[in-house]
Amino acid sequence: MFSPEYKLMIVAEYENAPNGEKGAILRREGLYSSHVIEWTRARDAGALTTGGSETPPPARTRKSAEQVELEKLRRQNEKLKSDLAKTRMALDIMGKAHALLEGLSEGAENEPPSKTS
């Protein structure tokens, strides 16, 4: 279930995207073009509003190419920050595992062989 705010945001982004970028938005969000068509019709009919107020939806404003690009780069930046944090955490875990295995290996080399009869 998608919130009205999300639907309005996606419709606006989709409408303001250059022709070659519209499919990328759908793929990124895991949506179909039928979603955007349905949401656009609902918005135009006044059925898609944010909050519970009876005020009509805000008039559509076209974003400049720079604004669209800036929003795209900000989202990409946030994703990359998240990926970097995950990578750093994985490297930290790998370093700790390596140190643990190295310590176990050294301990096994220093122990006298066990006598079995």
MODELLER restraints for C-alpha pairs under 7 A, 6 or more apart:
rsr = mdl.restraints
at = mdl.atoms
rsr.add(forms.Gaussian(group=physical.xy_distance, feature=features.Distance(at['CA:4:A'], at['CA:48:A']), mean=6.09, stdev=0.5))
rsr.add(forms.Gaussian(group=physical.xy_distance, feature=features.Distance(at['CA:4:A'], at['CA:49:A']), mean=6.10, stdev=0.5))
rsr.add(forms.Gaussian(group=physical.xy_distance, feature=features.Distance(at['CA:4:A'], at['CA:50:A']), mean=5.54, stdev=0.5))
rsr.add(forms.Gaussian(group=physical.xy_distance, feature=features.Distance(at['CA:5:A'], at['CA:50:A']), mean=5.67, stdev=0.5))
rsr.add(forms.Gaussian(group=physical.xy_distance, feature=features.Distance(at['CA:7:A'], at['CA:39:A']), mean=6.42, stdev=0.5))
rsr.add(forms.Gaussian(group=physical.xy_distance, feature=features.Distance(at['CA:11:A'], at['CA:36:A']), mean=5.95, stdev=0.5))
rsr.add(forms.Gaussian(group=physical.xy_distance, feature=features.Distance(at['CA:11:A'], at['CA:39:A']), mean=6.99, stdev=0.5))
rsr.add(forms.Gaussian(group=physical.xy_distance, feature=features.Distance(at['CA:11:A'], at['CA:40:A']), mean=6.34, stdev=0.5))
rsr.add(forms.Gaussian(group=physical.xy_distance, feature=features.Distance(at['CA:14:A'], at['CA:22:A']), mean=5.79, stdev=0.5))
rsr.add(forms.Gaussian(group=physical.xy_distance, feature=features.Distance(at['CA:14:A'], at['CA:25:A']), mean=6.94, stdev=0.5))
rsr.add(forms.Gaussian(group=physical.xy_distance, feature=features.Distance(at['CA:16:A'], at['CA:62:A']), mean=6.33, stdev=0.5))
rsr.add(forms.Gaussian(group=physical.xy_distance, feature=features.Distance(at['CA:16:A'], at['CA:63:A']), mean=6.24, stdev=0.5))
rsr.add(forms.Gaussian(group=physical.xy_distance, feature=features.Distance(at['CA:26:A'], at['CA:32:A']), mean=6.13, stdev=0.5))
rsr.add(forms.Gaussian(group=physical.xy_distance, feature=features.Distance(at['CA:42:A'], at['CA:48:A']), mean=5.35, stdev=0.5))
rsr.add(forms.Gaussian(group=physical.xy_distance, feature=features.Distance(at['CA:46:A'], at['CA:56:A']), mean=6.19, stdev=0.5))
rsr.add(forms.Gaussian(group=physical.xy_distance, feature=features.Distance(at['CA:46:A'], at['CA:57:A']), mean=6.24, stdev=0.5))
rsr.add(forms.Gaussian(group=physical.xy_distance, feature=features.Distance(at['CA:49:A'], at['CA:57:A']), mean=5.71, stdev=0.5))
